[in-house]
Amino acid sequence: MNVEELREYCLSLKGTTESFPFDDVTLVLKVQGKMFALIPLSTTETSISLKCDPELAISLREEYEAVVPAYHFNKKHWNTVYIDGRLTRKLICDWIDHSYRLVVAGLPVKVREELL
């Protein structure tokens, strides 16, 4: 997946918006104002940072070389995934979905019902 494919997939999730609040080189994807993904645009390696529950974050780091703690967030709850040929599109989309659902789960019940 390239940056545009990552962006399009994230925006296909219900209620997702995008912005550049930190700088002009980091695309922030949110649902109901809560971040679930960041895509750096200025790096040579395509990557995406995703929110994770702590146990999954650790297991992904142990299993995949391309997954590392996100440098710009609490390292226990965010992973940066470097997109390379070893990771399938389905796997990356599953991780994006996990991050999205994790954020949606923390929203008020009425909003959650509208999004899921």
C-alpha positions, 0 to 999 in steps of 0.5 A: 500500500502507498500513502494514498491507498492508506489515506483512502482506506482510512477515509472509507471508515465511517465518520473519519476526517483528516487534517494536518494539525501538527505540521504540513507533513503529517496527515492525522485521521480521526473519528469524532475528533479522536485520532486513530491513525497518523500518516507521515508524508515527508519520509521515504518509507511509507508508514502509518502509526496506529493506536493499539491495545497494549497486548496487541501492540507488544505481540505485533512488535515481537512478530513483525520487524516492520512494526515498532513503537511509535516515537510520537505517542505513548509507546505502549499504545501506538505502533508505527507500521512500516509498509513493505512487501512482507505485509499484506494489504489485508493485514494492514487494513485489519490493523487500521480497523483495530485502531478505528474500533478501539477509538470508537469503543471509547465514544458515547454509546449513541455515537458508537451505534451510528458508526458501527 
